[in-house]
Amino acid sequence: MRPISVSKTLLDEDLHDRLPKITIPSIIFHGRHEQVCHPGWVEYMAARIAGSRIVWFENSGHALMVEELERFSAQLAAFVG
């Protein structure tokens, strides 16, 4: 049995219909200079996950947890309480 690759799953599987099934508190962090995941997808996800919200990182791309470490840590800590 071969291990399942998370990256392959993200590319091959259509999980759009599962977004409304997410019922836990959710926050989506996204860098304004992101080149991997288009901001439209973030807005799409947030619109379909009840009660979720987006936190935009104005000075970051894909590695916002490195590029804006202090803000990332503060936002995550505030979210988890």
OpenMM code with the backbone's topology and positions (N, CA, C; nanometers):
from openmm import Vec3, app, unit

residues = "MET ARG PRO ILE SER VAL SER LYS THR LEU LEU ASP GLU ASP LEU HIS ASP ARG LEU PRO LYS ILE THR ILE PRO SER ILE ILE PHE HIS GLY ARG HIS GLU GLN VAL CYS HIS PRO GLY TRP VAL GLU TYR MET ALA ALA ARG ILE ALA GLY SER ARG ILE VAL TRP PHE GLU ASN SER GLY HIS ALA LEU MET VAL GLU GLU LEU GLU ARG PHE SER ALA GLN LEU ALA ALA PHE VAL GLY".split()
positions = [
    Vec3(0.0842, -0.1181, 0.0000),
    Vec3(0.0000, 0.0000, 0.0000),
    Vec3(0.0890, 0.1248, 0.0000),
    Vec3(0.0621, 0.2150, -0.0919),
    Vec3(0.1404, 0.3376, -0.1029),
    Vec3(0.0828, 0.4455, -0.0124),
    Vec3(0.1706, 0.5267, 0.0496),
    Vec3(0.1205, 0.6374, 0.1319),
    Vec3(0.0488, 0.7408, 0.0450),
    Vec3(-0.0484, 0.8059, 0.1032),
    Vec3(-0.1236, 0.9095, 0.0324),
    Vec3(-0.0504, 1.0415, 0.0480),
    Vec3(-0.0297, 1.1096, -0.0614),
    Vec3(0.0353, 1.2393, -0.0599),
    Vec3(-0.0691, 1.3481, -0.0399),
    Vec3(-0.0489, 1.4312, 0.0615),
    Vec3(-0.1412, 1.5420, 0.0869),
    Vec3(-0.1430, 1.6363, -0.0322),
    Vec3(-0.0264, 1.6656, -0.0882),
    Vec3(-0.0196, 1.7552, -0.2033),
    Vec3(-0.0959, 1.6988, -0.3221),
    Vec3(-0.0825, 1.5700, -0.3463),
    Vec3(-0.1545, 1.5063, -0.4568),
    Vec3(-0.3044, 1.5122, -0.4318),
    Vec3(-0.3460, 1.4891, -0.3090),
    Vec3(-0.4875, 1.4963, -0.2758),
    Vec3(-0.5414, 1.6362, -0.3017),
    Vec3(-0.4671, 1.7384, -0.2620),
    Vec3(-0.5112, 1.8765, -0.2842),
    Vec3(-0.5269, 1.9070, -0.4327),
    Vec3(-0.4429, 1.8473, -0.5157),
    Vec3(-0.4507, 1.8699, -0.6595),
    Vec3(-0.5605, 1.7877, -0.7261),
    Vec3(-0.5829, 1.6666, -0.6781),
    Vec3(-0.6714, 1.5729, -0.7475),
    Vec3(-0.8145, 1.5682, -0.6963),
    Vec3(-0.8360, 1.6011, -0.5721),
    Vec3(-0.9684, 1.5854, -0.5126),
    Vec3(-1.0469, 1.7157, -0.5151),
    Vec3(-1.1752, 1.7047, -0.5440),
    Vec3(-1.2650, 1.8194, -0.5390),
    Vec3(-1.3361, 1.8165, -0.4038),
    Vec3(-1.2996, 1.9083, -0.3170),
    Vec3(-1.3536, 1.9107, -0.1816),
    Vec3(-1.4487, 2.0282, -0.1585),
    Vec3(-1.4873, 2.0967, -0.2646),
    Vec3(-1.5726, 2.2145, -0.2524),
    Vec3(-1.7007, 2.1869, -0.1740),
    Vec3(-1.7621, 2.0733, -0.1985),
    Vec3(-1.8898, 2.0424, -0.1335),
    Vec3(-1.8755, 2.0161, 0.0160),
    Vec3(-1.7554, 1.9996, 0.0625),
    Vec3(-1.7342, 1.9722, 0.2054),
    Vec3(-1.7212, 2.0992, 0.2901),
    Vec3(-1.6982, 2.2123, 0.2270),
    Vec3(-1.6800, 2.3364, 0.3026),
    Vec3(-1.7982, 2.3681, 0.3931),
    Vec3(-1.9231, 2.3580, 0.3467),
    Vec3(-2.0356, 2.3886, 0.4356),
    Vec3(-2.0504, 2.2897, 0.5522),
    Vec3(-1.9824, 2.1775, 0.5443),
    Vec3(-1.9896, 2.0780, 0.6518),
    Vec3(-1.8955, 2.1097, 0.7677),
    Vec3(-1.8097, 2.2092, 0.7500),
    Vec3(-1.7178, 2.2502, 0.8571),
    Vec3(-1.7983, 2.3278, 0.9602),
    Vec3(-1.8012, 2.2775, 1.0824),
    Vec3(-1.8848, 2.3380, 1.1861),
    Vec3(-1.8052, 2.3895, 1.3054),
    Vec3(-1.6745, 2.3813, 1.2986),
    Vec3(-1.5915, 2.4316, 1.4083),
    Vec3(-1.5502, 2.5754, 1.3772),
    Vec3(-1.5189, 2.6547, 1.4775),
    Vec3(-1.4731, 2.7909, 1.4522),
    Vec3(-1.3532, 2.7887, 1.3572),
    Vec3(-1.3569, 2.8756, 1.2577),
    Vec3(-1.2530, 2.8742, 1.1548),
    Vec3(-1.2063, 3.0154, 1.1225),
    Vec3(-1.0773, 3.0262, 1.1007),
    Vec3(-1.0171, 3.1529, 1.0596),
    Vec3(-0.9239, 3.1205, 0.9434),
    Vec3(-0.9215, 3.2087, 0.8464),
    Vec3(-0.8383, 3.1884, 0.7289),
    Vec3(-0.7373, 3.3026, 0.7230),
    Vec3(-0.6101, 3.2694, 0.7319),
    Vec3(-0.5034, 3.3679, 0.7204),
    Vec3(-0.4565, 3.3683, 0.5750),
    Vec3(-0.4362, 3.4885, 0.5203),
    Vec3(-0.3928, 3.4948, 0.3798),
    Vec3(-0.3081, 3.6190, 0.3563),
    Vec3(-0.1957, 3.5999, 0.2890),
    Vec3(-0.1072, 3.7109, 0.2550),
    Vec3(-0.1545, 3.7824, 0.1291),
    Vec3(-0.1513, 3.9130, 0.1307),
    Vec3(-0.1953, 3.9932, 0.0151),
    Vec3(-0.1067, 3.9720, -0.1076),
    Vec3(0.0172, 3.9279, -0.0869),
    Vec3(0.1096, 3.9083, -0.1982),
    Vec3(0.1246, 3.7604, -0.2336),
    Vec3(0.0312, 3.6801, -0.1914),
    Vec3(0.0287, 3.5353, -0.2172),
    Vec3(0.0347, 3.5079, -0.3672),
    Vec3(0.1195, 3.4150, -0.4069),
    Vec3(0.1318, 3.3762, -0.5471),
    Vec3(0.0909, 3.2302, -0.5705),
    Vec3(0.0583, 3.1571, -0.4643),
    Vec3(0.0229, 3.0163, -0.4767),
    Vec3(-0.1284, 2.9984, -0.4758),
    Vec3(-0.1954, 3.0606, -0.3822),
    Vec3(-0.3405, 3.0474, -0.3666),
    Vec3(-0.4064, 3.1826, -0.3941),
    Vec3(-0.4845, 3.1894, -0.4976),
    Vec3(-0.5503, 3.3146, -0.5386),
    Vec3(-0.6461, 3.3622, -0.4288),
    Vec3(-0.6498, 3.4927, -0.3998),
    Vec3(-0.7392, 3.5462, -0.2968),
    Vec3(-0.8865, 3.5113, -0.3200),
    Vec3(-0.9234, 3.4918, -0.4433),
    Vec3(-1.0614, 3.4536, -0.4733),
    Vec3(-1.1005, 3.3216, -0.4086),
    Vec3(-1.0068, 3.2294, -0.3984),
    Vec3(-1.0354, 3.1010, -0.3335),
    Vec3(-1.0568, 3.1188, -0.1837),
    Vec3(-0.9827, 3.2107, -0.1251),
    Vec3(-0.9968, 3.2380, 0.0178),
    Vec3(-1.1363, 3.2948, 0.0451),
    Vec3(-1.1772, 3.3875, -0.0376),
    Vec3(-1.3101, 3.4461, -0.0221),
    Vec3(-1.4186, 3.3424, -0.0476),
    Vec3(-1.3973, 3.2545, -0.1442),
    Vec3(-1.4902, 3.1454, -0.1734),
    Vec3(-1.5060, 3.0555, -0.0507),
    Vec3(-1.3937, 3.0162, 0.0084),
    Vec3(-1.3985, 2.9291, 0.1260),
    Vec3(-1.4690, 2.9973, 0.2425),
    Vec3(-1.4339, 3.1213, 0.2687),
    Vec3(-1.4925, 3.1933, 0.3818),
    Vec3(-1.6436, 3.2079, 0.3661),
    Vec3(-1.6900, 3.2246, 0.2441),
    Vec3(-1.8332, 3.2387, 0.2193),
    Vec3(-1.9087, 3.1085, 0.2426),
    Vec3(-1.8389, 2.9969, 0.2414),
    Vec3(-1.9041, 2.8667, 0.2540),
    Vec3(-1.8804, 2.7974, 0.3877),
    Vec3(-1.7928, 2.8534, 0.4699),
    Vec3(-1.7683, 2.7992, 0.6035),
    Vec3(-1.8374, 2.8928, 0.7018),
    Vec3(-1.9467, 2.8464, 0.7576),
    Vec3(-2.0275, 2.9302, 0.8466),
    Vec3(-1.9450, 2.9857, 0.9618),
    Vec3(-1.9563, 3.1158, 0.9816),
    Vec3(-1.8892, 3.1807, 1.0936),
    Vec3(-1.7407, 3.2014, 1.0769),
    Vec3(-1.6861, 3.1656, 0.9618),
    Vec3(-1.5414, 3.1843, 0.9425),
    Vec3(-1.5122, 3.3304, 0.9092),
    Vec3(-1.3857, 3.3642, 0.9221),
    Vec3(-1.3441, 3.4984, 0.8827),
    Vec3(-1.2031, 3.4926, 0.8272),
    Vec3(-1.1701, 3.5943, 0.7493),
    Vec3(-1.0381, 3.6044, 0.6870),
    Vec3(-0.9576, 3.7107, 0.7605),
    Vec3(-0.8319, 3.6813, 0.7852),
    Vec3(-0.7376, 3.7808, 0.8350),
    Vec3(-0.6344, 3.8002, 0.7246),
    Vec3(-0.6306, 3.9204, 0.6703),
    Vec3(-0.5369, 3.9527, 0.5631),
    Vec3(-0.4041, 4.0012, 0.6219),
    Vec3(-0.2970, 3.9527, 0.5651),
    Vec3(-0.1625, 3.9954, 0.6033),
    Vec3(-0.1079, 4.0788, 0.4876),
    Vec3(-0.1046, 4.2092, 0.5088),
    Vec3(-0.0744, 4.3054, 0.4028),
    Vec3(0.0692, 4.2991, 0.3514),
    Vec3(0.1616, 4.2505, 0.4324),
    Vec3(0.3034, 4.2508, 0.3939),
    Vec3(0.3585, 4.1115, 0.3683),
    Vec3(0.2702, 4.0175, 0.3359),
    Vec3(0.3130, 3.8783, 0.3220),
    Vec3(0.2663, 3.8161, 0.1914),
    Vec3(0.3373, 3.7100, 0.1569),
    Vec3(0.2978, 3.6242, 0.0469),
    Vec3(0.2536, 3.4905, 0.1042),
    Vec3(0.3141, 3.3825, 0.0552),
    Vec3(0.2740, 3.2478, 0.0960),
    Vec3(0.3246, 3.2098, 0.2360),
    Vec3(0.4336, 3.2716, 0.2798),
    Vec3(0.4937, 3.2340, 0.4088),
    Vec3(0.4632, 3.3380, 0.5162),
    Vec3(0.3380, 3.3730, 0.5311),
    Vec3(0.3006, 3.4790, 0.6251),
    Vec3(0.3406, 3.4486, 0.7683),
    Vec3(0.3496, 3.3216, 0.8037),
    Vec3(0.3902, 3.2864, 0.9401),
    Vec3(0.5380, 3.3137, 0.9644),
    Vec3(0.6131, 3.3388, 0.8573),
    Vec3(0.7532, 3.3783, 0.8676),
    Vec3(0.7662, 3.5286, 0.8431),
    Vec3(0.6968, 3.5756, 0.7411),
    Vec3(0.7085, 3.7151, 0.6995),
    Vec3(0.6478, 3.8133, 0.7998),
    Vec3(0.5438, 3.7707, 0.8676),
    Vec3(0.4817, 3.8546, 0.9710),
    Vec3(0.4586, 3.7702, 1.0967),
    Vec3(0.5672, 3.7137, 1.1465),
    Vec3(0.5629, 3.6198, 1.2585),
    Vec3(0.4884, 3.6735, 1.3803),
    Vec3(0.5204, 3.7941, 1.4221),
    Vec3(0.4575, 3.8484, 1.5436),
    Vec3(0.3069, 3.8660, 1.5256),
    Vec3(0.2658, 3.9206, 1.4120),
    Vec3(0.1223, 3.9403, 1.3877),
    Vec3(0.0530, 3.8058, 1.3734),
    Vec3(0.1162, 3.7126, 1.3013),
    Vec3(0.0594, 3.5792, 1.2864),
    Vec3(0.0375, 3.5147, 1.4225),
    Vec3(0.1392, 3.5179, 1.5061),
    Vec3(0.1313, 3.4561, 1.6384),
    Vec3(0.0230, 3.5213, 1.7227),
    Vec3(0.0136, 3.6541, 1.7180),
    Vec3(-0.0869, 3.7249, 1.7955),
    Vec3(-0.2282, 3.6927, 1.7484),
    Vec3(-0.2476, 3.6884, 1.6170),
    Vec3(-0.3801, 3.6578, 1.5622),
    Vec3(-0.4206, 3.5130, 1.5949),
    Vec3(-0.3267, 3.4211, 1.5838),
    Vec3(-0.3558, 3.2812, 1.6148),
    Vec3(-0.3862, 3.2639, 1.7635),
    Vec3(-0.3079, 3.3266, 1.8483),
    Vec3(-0.3317, 3.3191, 1.9930),
    Vec3(-0.4676, 3.3768, 2.0298),
    Vec3(-0.5037, 3.4889, 1.9684),
    Vec3(-0.6344, 3.5498, 1.9963),
    Vec3(-0.7468, 3.4597, 1.9499),
    Vec3(-0.7279, 3.3910, 1.8398),
    Vec3(-0.8314, 3.3025, 1.7866),
    Vec3(-0.8532, 3.1804, 1.8753),
    Vec3(-0.7451, 3.1195, 1.9197),
    Vec3(-0.7585, 2.9974, 2.0011),
    Vec3(-0.7894, 3.0281, 2.1471),
    Vec3(-0.7678, 3.1544, 2.1848),
    Vec3(-0.8033, 3.1966, 2.3206),
    Vec3(-0.7021, 3.1547, 2.4205),
] * unit.nanometer
topology = app.Topology()
chain = topology.addChain("A")
for resn in residues:
    res = topology.addResidue(resn, chain)
    for name in ("N", "CA", "C"):
        topology.addAtom(name, app.Element.getBySymbol(name[0]), res)
